[in-house]
Amino acid sequence: MSKSKFIIDKLAKLFEQGLVSYKDLSSEIVNILRSKRDEIVFKMKLTSKEETEIIIKRIEKLEQKIEKLNKKKKAKKAK
């Protein structure tokens, strides 16, 4: 119950601040969920903080590579 209340409170604050743009709203929701995910991982002590940071950086690099590949794929289809 407290977890859902936390998320609802965060969403209410966003609406109060006037963040009604879809991109702003979606990015804020993603940031909130990422922070909660990180909190849970740290509480469970699955990995150390350093290991988690390294893994996060690797994932970000892979996501960037995927985006580049998707852009190249779309450019080829345009011809």
Buried (B, 14 or more C-beta within 10 A) or exposed (E): EEEEEEEEEBBEEBEEEEBEEEEEBEEBBEEBEEEBEEEEBEEEEEEEEEEBEEEEEEEEEEEEEEEEEEEEEEEEEEE
